[in-house]
Amino acid sequence: MSWKFFRGKRDPEYNEILDRIKSYDNSDHDKLVHVRLDEHTLLILNQLKLATGVEIQKMVAFSISELLRLHPELKTIIKQFLQKLNE
């Protein structure tokens, strides 16, 4: 059964975030990272893939991108750390 079947039955609020995740373009991403996840998180990601068709790689890339976008102070922390190394 297709996840599209359930689209009309979901809360519209869910459609917004799922549409943003699905429209996230990671086709030009060619770098690989090995990520360790706890069992519960991996279970949720696998269930999300079954329920929505969103690939785990896309979800991880989208999540990290959003984290950095919503918390630009992380980039500042990294930049300051690197500057201290070069002093």
ABEGO torsion letter per residue (X at the ends): XBAAAAAAABBAAAAAAAAAAAABBAAABABBBBBBBBAAAAAAAAAAAAAAGBBAAAAAAAAAAAAAAABAAAAAAAAAAAAAAAX
